[in-house]
Amino acid sequence: MGLWGWTMMIAFWVLVILLVVWAARSSTKSAPPRDEGALRILEERLARGEIDTEEHRERRAVLEDRR
């Protein structure tokens, strides 16, 4: 492999690494906002019966006041 081959191989691997870094960083940006995640968890806890409706209302009000 001559100089051209080595250059192309290095450029290829740099491109692969950049694509992996870009994909990892863009996936963290698509996470739901913190409050929406908290509301989802609250809904799930209500559905599983871990909390009653009164506690659900109180906690939901607290979360909505923080917005």
Backbone torsions as a table, in degrees:
resi	resn	phi	psi	omega
1	MET	NA	129.1	179.8
2	GLY	-87.6	-168.9	-179.3
3	LEU	-60.5	-39.6	179.5
4	TRP	-62.6	-40.7	179.4
5	GLY	-64.3	-45.0	178.6
6	TRP	-63.7	-40.9	179.1
7	THR	-62.3	-44.9	179.6
8	MET	-66.0	-38.2	179.4
9	MET	-65.5	-44.2	178.7
10	ILE	-64.7	-43.4	179.3
11	ALA	-61.9	-39.9	178.6
12	PHE	-60.9	-48.5	-177.4
13	TRP	-69.4	-33.8	175.0
14	VAL	-64.0	-41.9	178.1
15	LEU	-63.0	-42.8	178.3
16	VAL	-61.1	-45.9	-179.8
17	ILE	-63.6	-43.0	178.4
18	LEU	-62.5	-39.3	178.1
19	LEU	-65.4	-39.3	178.3
20	VAL	-65.7	-44.3	178.8
21	VAL	-63.6	-43.1	179.0
22	TRP	-62.2	-43.9	-179.8
23	ALA	-64.2	-40.1	179.9
24	ALA	-66.9	-41.0	-179.3
25	ARG	-72.1	-36.3	-179.0
26	SER	-73.6	-26.0	179.2
27	SER	-72.5	-28.4	178.4
28	THR	-75.8	-24.4	178.7
29	LYS	-73.4	-23.2	-176.7
30	SER	-87.7	6.4	178.3
31	ALA	-68.3	146.0	-179.5
32	PRO	-67.0	153.2	176.5
33	PRO	-57.7	152.5	-173.9
34	ARG	-56.9	-43.6	-177.9
35	ASP	-65.6	-38.7	178.5
36	GLU	-64.8	-37.6	177.0
37	GLY	-66.0	-39.0	179.2
38	ALA	-66.7	-40.5	178.1
39	LEU	-65.0	-38.8	178.7
40	ARG	-62.7	-44.2	179.0
41	ILE	-63.7	-40.3	178.5
42	LEU	-61.8	-43.6	177.6
43	GLU	-62.1	-41.2	179.2
44	GLU	-64.4	-40.7	179.0
45	ARG	-64.1	-38.3	176.9
46	LEU	-65.1	-43.7	-179.0
47	ALA	-64.0	-35.3	179.2
48	ARG	-79.6	-9.7	179.5
49	GLY	84.6	15.0	179.4
50	GLU	-73.3	-28.4	177.9
51	ILE	-131.0	156.3	177.7
52	ASP	-92.4	176.4	-174.4
53	THR	-66.6	-34.6	179.2
54	GLU	-64.1	-46.6	178.3
55	GLU	-63.3	-37.8	178.7
56	HIS	-60.9	-46.8	179.2
57	ARG	-60.1	-44.3	-179.0
58	GLU	-63.0	-46.8	-178.3
59	ARG	-68.7	-36.9	178.1
60	ARG	-64.1	-40.0	178.5
61	ALA	-62.3	-41.3	178.4
62	VAL	-62.5	-44.9	-179.8
63	LEU	-65.3	-39.3	-179.2
64	GLU	-72.0	-28.5	177.1
65	ASP	-69.4	-26.3	-179.2
66	ARG	-74.7	-16.4	-177.2
67	ARG	-71.2	NA	NA
